[in-house]
Amino acid sequence: MIYFDNSATTKIDPAVLATYDQVAQNIWGNPSSLHKMGDRAYQLLTSSRKQIASLLGAKQDEIFFTSGGTESNNTAIKGTAIQKREFGKHIITSSVEHASVANAFNALENLGYRVTRLPVDKEGRVNVNDLRNALDTDTTLVSIMGVNNEIGTIQPIEAISDLLTNYPTIQFHVDNVQALGKNIWPRVFTPRVDLSSLSAHKFHAPRGIGILYKKEGKMLSPLHDGGGQEKGLRSGTENLPAIAAMAKAMRLVLTDEADKANHEAAIKRKIVDYLQDKPGIKIFSPVSDDFTPHILCFALEGIRGETLVHTLEEHDIYTSTTSACASTKTDEASTLVSMHVDDKIATSAIRLSFDESNTIEEADEFIAVFDKIYQHFAKINHLGE
Ligand SMILES: Cc1ncc(COP(=O)(O)O)c(C=O)c1O
């Protein structure tokens, strides 16, 4: 089996699962309870928060636990829009965001907010000048992802941060769900970033747990009202086993991060070298410092992405179209559509996404299987003749 769908989700690490299990069985008090069992749970909650803060280069009080990337994004975006509605109702994002950002903006637009969606270039990247031109005195929020989940573009978060330094009241949110552990953290988590989202299941921890980073002093309206957990920002009893497991997974994924990223880049390079210059093939994720090493999106024009994914699956190779790579549904506004890629090519795209446990041998095996599919297809369609 070859699993090349790590951007969709990753396999839980056995050591992380062991932590989850241990906490669930032994430290099951409610962190808000006044007795010893509650205190023990609270201590673990605090130490997990501390560890995560230190790994991310943040303060303990800036880490808020949520149910994942979707909730973190919604809290950051809607929480800012509602909190700052007296000051302005103009909010800015890009045209290539994950649905949890894009649809949060759509929902706010339906409530009367003015939304600017920045266009992208041929590589799926926003232009800082477009952002500069879009800013006005009503702008309260800019939300741009760190790494695109469909083709792996790294957005110019540092340049955007420089620009936004002159606009200190605008809250800057970065969806970093695809960015952790890829050796690019300082590029996507600058001191100017006010809010950032992470999701644990993208780095070998359980589903349904994530992080919202909120810079000290920044204000958000909570979306959940209740018992006031997470300093009132996210009420609800904390999912302590998952939080402790996430802290462990984060420590593991960030250990030898550069080596792991280089390894993923080598797998990507190997497959790109094979695909490069083949008639009918279009690569959207070049091997470059401006793209994450773990995502490779490409199209074999003429075969629908779904068909290719299922053909590979017959060989026990798991890949993805992503909603993404291939969707032309306007409500999902895929990255490729925003890049003005021809519809026929966009619907042919598939995404391979790697992690540190993938091997060069798997890349070789993928190439061997894909080449058979490609040669058959090329013959029928007279490609390269
Ligand atoms: C860029 C990005 N943001 C947000 C999410 C949503 O995260 P979650 O599945 O934890 O809700 C994903 C998941 O694929 C993602 O890739």
The ligand as an SDF file (V2000), in Angstrom:
LIG
                    3D

 16 16  0  0  0  0  0  0  0  0999 V2000
   -5.6430   24.5450    4.4460 C   0  0  0  0  0  0  0  0  0  0  0  0
   -6.6670   23.8460    5.2880 C   0  0  0  0  0  0  0  0  0  0  0  0
   -7.4000   24.5520    6.1570 N   0  0  0  0  0  0  0  0  0  0  0  0
   -8.3190   23.9820    6.9350 C   0  0  0  0  0  0  0  0  0  0  0  0
   -8.5620   22.6260    6.8920 C   0  0  0  0  0  0  0  0  0  0  0  0
   -9.6170   22.0250    7.7810 C   0  0  0  0  0  0  0  0  0  0  0  0
   -9.0500   21.3460    8.8790 O   0  0  0  0  0  0  0  0  0  0  0  0
   -9.9130   20.2930    9.7190 P   0  0  0  0  0  0  0  0  0  0  0  0
  -10.0290   19.0700    8.8960 O   0  0  0  0  0  0  0  0  0  0  0  0
   -9.1190   20.0690   10.9710 O   0  0  0  0  0  0  0  0  0  0  0  0
  -11.2060   20.9440   10.0230 O   0  0  0  0  0  0  0  0  0  0  0  0
   -7.8300   21.8400    5.9920 C   0  0  0  0  0  0  0  0  0  0  0  0
   -8.0860   20.3840    5.8700 C   0  0  0  0  0  0  0  0  0  0  0  0
   -7.8890   19.7800    4.8510 O   0  0  0  0  0  0  0  0  0  0  0  0
   -6.8490   22.4660    5.1800 C   0  0  0  0  0  0  0  0  0  0  0  0
   -6.1170   21.7650    4.3120 O   0  0  0  0  0  0  0  0  0  0  0  0
  1  2  1  0
  2  3  1  0
  2 15  2  0
  3  4  2  0
  4  5  1  0
  5  6  1  0
  5 12  2  0
  6  7  1  0
  7  8  1  0
  8  9  2  0
  8 10  1  0
  8 11  1  0
 12 13  1  0
 12 15  1  0
 13 14  2  0
 15 16  1  0
M  END
$$$$
